[in-house]
Amino acid sequence: MGCVMITCPITGQAVSTGIDTELGTLQQADPFLSSTRCAACGARHQWSRSDAWICDATPLTPPRLSG
């Protein structure tokens, strides 16, 4: 299992979505649109399955919690 990651469109940094899954599960998921509060810039970014990849290491910076 690994963490689903996206790239912050503002900083270019890899950002954890806070979701852990298997690569096969992500690849087989129906197309979707999600959003994540970005730990790199603080904005909320929309992303889809095609924007994401799996990182098998725990990110050093956990995603910020909304609210």
Residue frames relative to the residue before (quaternion, step in Angstrom):
aa qw qx qy qz dx dy dz
M 1.0000 0.0000 0.0000 0.0000 0.00 0.00 0.00
G 0.0109 -0.8005 0.5992 -0.0096 3.51 -1.16 0.62
C 0.5857 -0.5874 0.4437 0.3392 3.51 -1.35 0.23
V 0.4046 -0.6839 0.5526 0.2515 3.56 -1.01 0.85
M 0.1060 -0.8138 0.5713 -0.0106 3.54 -0.72 1.18
I 0.0887 -0.7497 0.6508 0.0813 3.53 -1.29 0.50
T 0.4393 -0.6573 0.5306 0.3056 3.57 -1.29 0.13
C 0.4296 -0.6742 0.5367 0.2700 3.56 -0.90 0.96
P 0.3802 -0.7505 0.4886 0.2312 3.62 -0.66 1.04
I 0.6478 0.5172 -0.3209 0.4582 3.60 1.21 -0.31
T 0.8028 0.2743 -0.1273 0.5138 3.60 0.83 -1.02
G 0.4074 -0.7177 0.4675 0.3169 3.58 1.19 -0.50
Q 0.5006 0.6633 -0.4164 0.3688 3.58 1.29 0.07
A 0.4969 -0.6036 0.5281 0.3315 3.55 -1.25 0.53
V 0.0718 -0.8060 0.5873 -0.0197 3.57 -0.89 1.02
S 0.4177 -0.6913 0.5349 0.2480 3.55 -0.99 0.87
T 0.3533 -0.7200 0.5550 0.2207 3.57 -1.06 0.76
G 0.4868 -0.6603 0.4308 0.3760 3.57 1.27 -0.28
I 0.6005 0.5408 -0.3510 0.4731 3.58 1.31 0.15
D 0.1456 -0.7668 0.6200 0.0797 3.58 -0.94 0.94
T 0.1940 0.7696 -0.5874 0.1582 3.57 -0.90 0.95
E 0.5566 -0.5611 0.4855 0.3736 3.54 -1.35 0.01
L 0.6128 -0.5542 0.4119 0.3843 3.59 -1.14 0.58
G 0.6620 0.5208 -0.3092 0.4415 3.60 0.88 -0.89
T 0.6310 0.5315 -0.3250 0.4624 3.56 1.04 -0.76
L 0.6600 0.4920 -0.3065 0.4780 3.58 0.95 -0.85
Q 0.6757 0.5060 -0.2953 0.4474 3.58 0.91 -0.90
Q 0.7275 0.4333 -0.2385 0.4754 3.60 1.06 -0.73
A 0.4771 0.6782 -0.4403 0.3444 3.60 1.24 -0.18
D 0.5435 -0.5782 0.4913 0.3592 3.54 -1.15 0.61
P 0.6100 -0.5355 0.4092 0.4168 3.60 -1.12 0.51
F 0.0286 0.8010 -0.5940 0.0689 3.57 -0.94 0.89
L 0.2429 -0.7120 0.6305 0.1911 3.53 -1.36 0.19
S 0.0003 0.7965 -0.6031 0.0427 3.56 -0.82 1.01
S 0.1992 -0.7567 0.5958 0.1808 3.56 -1.26 0.03
T 0.1245 -0.7812 0.6115 0.0202 3.51 -1.19 0.74
R 0.4094 -0.6523 0.5723 0.2818 3.55 -1.09 0.74
C 0.3580 -0.7828 0.4816 0.1646 3.55 -0.63 1.18
A 0.3809 -0.7278 0.5300 0.2107 3.56 -0.82 1.04
A 0.6359 0.5547 -0.3272 0.4252 3.60 1.17 -0.48
C 0.8387 0.1396 -0.0427 0.5247 3.60 0.88 -0.90
G 0.5128 -0.6799 0.3957 0.3439 3.60 1.26 -0.21
A 0.5749 0.5863 -0.3834 0.4227 3.60 1.25 -0.22
R 0.4321 -0.6379 0.5529 0.3173 3.56 -1.31 0.17
H 0.1168 -0.8044 0.5819 0.0259 3.55 -0.78 1.10
Q 0.3264 -0.6989 0.5976 0.2188 3.56 -1.04 0.79
W 0.0358 0.7898 -0.6104 0.0477 3.55 -1.09 0.76
S 0.2473 -0.7464 0.5993 0.1502 3.52 -1.30 0.42
R 0.7405 -0.3974 0.2991 0.4518 3.55 -1.32 0.14
S 0.6790 0.5089 -0.2997 0.4361 3.60 0.93 -0.83
D 0.6406 0.5203 -0.3209 0.4647 3.62 1.24 -0.31
A 0.7036 0.5205 -0.2297 0.4258 3.56 1.23 -0.52
W 0.0531 -0.7516 0.6534 0.0728 3.51 -1.36 0.33
I 0.4685 -0.6682 0.5055 0.2801 3.55 -1.32 0.29
C 0.1393 -0.7494 0.6440 0.0658 3.53 -0.96 0.96
D 0.3026 -0.7929 0.4992 0.1748 3.59 -0.67 1.02
A 0.6262 0.4961 -0.3482 0.4905 3.59 1.27 0.09
T 0.5221 -0.6200 0.4812 0.3340 3.56 -1.13 0.62
P 0.4472 -0.6940 0.4793 0.2979 3.63 -0.75 0.93
L 0.5207 -0.6498 0.4599 0.3084 3.57 -1.11 0.69
T 0.7615 0.2703 -0.1507 0.5695 3.58 1.10 -0.65
P 0.3108 -0.7595 0.5328 0.2065 3.62 -0.49 1.09
P 0.5744 -0.5824 0.4232 0.3897 3.62 -1.11 0.55
R 0.5259 -0.6202 0.4822 0.3259 3.56 -1.18 0.62
L 0.3840 -0.7039 0.5485 0.2368 3.53 -1.06 0.75
S 0.4185 -0.6953 0.5180 0.2705 3.57 -0.96 0.82
G 0.7398 0.4461 -0.3125 0.3950 3.50 -1.24 0.49
